[in-house]
Amino acid sequence: MPVVSVIIPVHNSADTLRRTFGSAASQTLRDIEIILAENLSSDGSGLLCDELAASDGRARVLHLDKAGLSHARNCAIKESSSPFVAFLDSDDFIEPDMLEKMYGALIQYNADVAVCNFDRIYPDGKTEEPYTSSDKAVFMSSAEMTFRLLKEEVCSSACTGLYRKSLFGKDGTLFPEGRYFEDRATTWRLVAGASSGCVWIPESLYHYVQRSGSISHTMDFVKYYHHALADLERLEFVNASHAFDASQSKILVSGIASSLLWAFENMIVKSSGEGRDYPEVMQVRQRILKNLARRSLTRPTHKKKLWQIRYLWPFYCRGVLTASSRASGK
């Protein structure tokens, strides 16, 4: 029985899939299975998946009839046969000892989740490490890791984690289908459910290849909306949770508020002004007013914006659009 299932969603990834698959197949931890979850590719990726799987007896292919990253991951989780699952995007690659280090840490501490760092690799070869690096693994309680993840001190990408499979499906925790920023909406739930604790391995073991056409580089109204939904779900969790003390809650609310207001204001901008009353905009506005209280905000700018959203809504929208126009030079 393999101890780790590596799940690789594949959609039109023929140009990068060989390197991605090779980085999984060459792991120093040999007791793994590799699941290529291919869905509706039109560039030959489906045939390439079959070819790669035939080259390694630990690999198999799922040909799915529905597109979507979350759908591919969810289907592969259900089909996986290992007690732990990891995720690898089809244009990225991982260090040869990533799974060995992460699985070893989980066994050493009898933990449910291990999380490592990543680096960004740009087309010109430049690399960037957004998180603090160290060669020492750190064991944390579920509450401490959740706090650090929501504070953005630990990466929330699903691809930098190794998860006990039983965490999925628990309380309905799967990747939300039909939404962008599915990791932002999911990984904190897995960490919060890790009753046996978590391990942070502060090394850049995952390599995130930057592409101009990636989701984060092509933001539109829907993507900002989905980002706001993920932030709202985080905020609602913090408000309802007893895992954090008052000081920690204030820190988290402040950080989430920054991200949420950024996404919300970009929703207004991308609605072209006349779409300010889109149902999605008004839905997010109502949830902001319900879940953000001025007394829980520590930044004066946040308090001012919240007051304007509540009492001076047309003025607030005009201000957002004016600021955007000035920033773009229009």
Protein Blocks (a to p, Z undefined) as FASTA:
>chain_A
ZZbdcddddehillmmmmmmmmmmmpfblbbcdddddehiaehpmmmmmmmmmmpmkbcc
dddfbecjklmmmmmmmmpcbfbdcdddfkbccdfklmmmmmmmmmmnopabdcdddddd
dfkopacdfbdcdfbdcdddfklmmmmmmnopaccbfklpccdfklgopahiacdehiah
klmmmmmmmmmmmmnopaddfbdfbccdddfkbmklmccfklmmmmmmmmmmmmmmmmmp
ckbcfklmmmmmmmmmmmmmmmmmmmmmmnnommmmgfklmmmmmmmmmmpcfklpcbfk
lmmmmmmmmmmmmmmmmmmmmmmmmmnoZZ
